[in-house]
Amino acid sequence: MKKEIYKKIADLLEIPEDKQWFLEEPVRYYKENLETEWDIIDDEFYEDEDSVIWFCIVYEMIGENKAWELDWKEELGEFMYALEQILPDGLEVEVESLNEDDSIPDWAESINSVWTKFGYVLACFDIDSDSYVIFVCKKGTFEQLQFEANKVDKRIDLTQNL
């Protein structure tokens, strides 16, 4: 049942089918493709298949340049650079409207107040960390993702809410 939900999440995020083999062999996929992302992984992590699949989804999005991981204390320049890497064609951010002294939640709230009018949101994967893994998606897709993630006790939310 949970794998079907993760499959739905992967499909909503448009992760290519040939990359979705992590659903069947999450530990092998993680070890072959993502283990170098973390310096310390303990054996208990691998026993929690849900967490492994969740990280596979997140890092597949990063690998496809559809998501970007940011430290909680990034400056506006780094935030804007990351956003430019993942922005869909036709969507823009007016950097002049963002206060350099603010933080990621403030910038995200400002961006989302504009983007929702165009049907997009700046969303974030909760990876139980102080970092942000941001991605852009259509508002309707976001609502579906949020609903499906909740079914497997994971969280996708607007960036300002994390």
C-alpha positions in Angstrom: 0.0 0.0 0.0 2.7 2.5 1.0 4.7 1.8 -2.2 1.7 2.7 -4.2 1.5 6.0 -2.5 5.2 6.7 -3.0 4.7 5.7 -6.7 1.9 8.3 -6.9 4.2 10.9 -5.3 7.0 10.1 -7.8 4.6 10.3 -10.7 3.2 13.6 -9.5 6.8 14.9 -9.2 7.4 13.7 -12.8 10.3 11.5 -11.7 11.2 9.5 -14.9 10.0 5.8 -14.8 13.5 4.5 -15.4 14.6 6.2 -12.2 11.7 4.8 -10.1 13.3 1.5 -9.4 14.1 2.8 -5.9 10.5 1.9 -5.1 11.4 -1.8 -5.4 15.0 -1.8 -4.1 15.3 1.4 -2.0 18.4 0.3 0.0 20.3 -0.8 -3.1 19.3 2.3 -5.0 20.3 4.6 -2.1 23.7 2.9 -1.6 24.5 3.0 -5.3 23.3 6.5 -6.0 23.1 8.6 -2.9 25.1 7.2 0.0 27.9 9.8 -0.7 25.5 12.6 0.1 25.7 11.8 3.8 28.9 11.3 5.7 27.3 9.2 8.5 24.5 6.7 7.8 23.8 4.2 10.5 22.3 0.7 9.9 19.0 1.8 11.6 18.4 4.2 8.7 18.4 1.3 6.2 15.9 -0.6 8.3 13.3 2.2 7.9 12.3 1.6 4.2 10.0 4.6 4.3 12.8 7.0 5.1 15.0 5.5 2.5 12.3 5.8 -0.2 11.6 9.4 0.9 15.3 10.4 0.5 15.4 8.6 -2.8 12.5 10.8 -4.0 14.1 13.9 -2.7 17.5 13.3 -4.1 16.1 12.2 -7.5 14.4 15.6 -7.6 17.7 17.3 -6.8 19.5 15.2 -9.4 17.0 16.1 -12.0 17.4 19.8 -11.2 13.8 20.0 -10.0 14.7 20.7 -6.4 17.5 22.4 -4.5 18.8 21.9 -0.9 19.6 25.0 1.0 21.0 25.5 4.5 18.6 27.3 6.8 20.8 30.4 7.0 21.4 31.0 3.3 21.7 34.6 2.2 19.5 36.0 -0.5 22.0 35.6 -3.3 22.3 31.8 -2.7 18.6 31.5 -2.4 18.0 33.3 -5.7 20.7 31.2 -7.4 19.0 28.0 -6.2 15.6 29.3 -7.3 16.9 30.2 -10.8 18.1 26.6 -11.2 14.7 25.1 -10.6 12.3 27.7 -12.0 10.0 26.5 -14.8 10.0 28.6 -18.0 7.9 31.7 -17.8 8.0 32.0 -13.9 10.0 34.8 -12.4 11.0 36.3 -9.1 11.5 40.0 -8.6 14.6 40.0 -6.4 14.0 43.7 -5.7 10.8 42.8 -3.8 12.8 40.6 -1.3 14.5 42.0 1.8 18.2 40.9 2.0 17.9 40.9 5.8 15.0 38.4 5.8 15.3 34.6 5.7 14.1 31.7 3.5 10.6 31.5 5.1 10.1 35.3 4.6 11.3 35.2 1.0 9.1 32.1 0.3 6.0 33.7 1.7 6.6 36.8 -0.5 7.1 34.6 -3.6 4.1 32.4 -2.9 1.9 35.5 -2.4 2.6 36.4 -6.1 2.9 32.9 -7.6 -0.4 31.5 -6.3 -2.1 34.0 -8.7 -0.3 32.2 -11.5 -1.1 28.7 -10.1 2.3 27.9 -8.8 3.9 27.5 -5.3 7.3 27.2 -3.8 7.1 24.0 -1.9 9.5 22.1 0.4 10.2 18.5 1.3 10.5 17.9 5.1 13.6 15.8 5.5 13.7 16.2 9.3 16.6 18.6 9.1 17.3 22.3 9.5 17.8 22.5 5.7 15.2 23.3 3.1 14.7 21.2 0.0 12.7 23.5 -2.2 10.9 22.9 -5.5 8.4 24.6 -7.7 5.1 23.0 -8.6 1.6 23.8 -9.7 -0.8 24.5 -6.9 -3.1 21.6 -7.7 -0.2 19.2 -7.8 1.1 20.6 -4.5 -2.2 19.9 -2.8 -2.2 16.3 -4.1 1.5 15.8 -3.0 0.7 17.2 0.4 -2.3 14.8 0.8 -0.3 11.7 -0.4 2.8 12.5 1.7 0.6 12.7 4.8 -0.7 9.2 4.1 2.8 7.9 4.6 3.6 10.2 7.5 5.9 12.5 5.4 5.5 16.2 4.9 5.5 18.4 1.9 4.5 22.0 2.6 4.8 25.5 1.5 8.4 26.6 2.1 7.4 29.3 4.6 5.7 26.7 6.8 8.9 24.6 7.4 
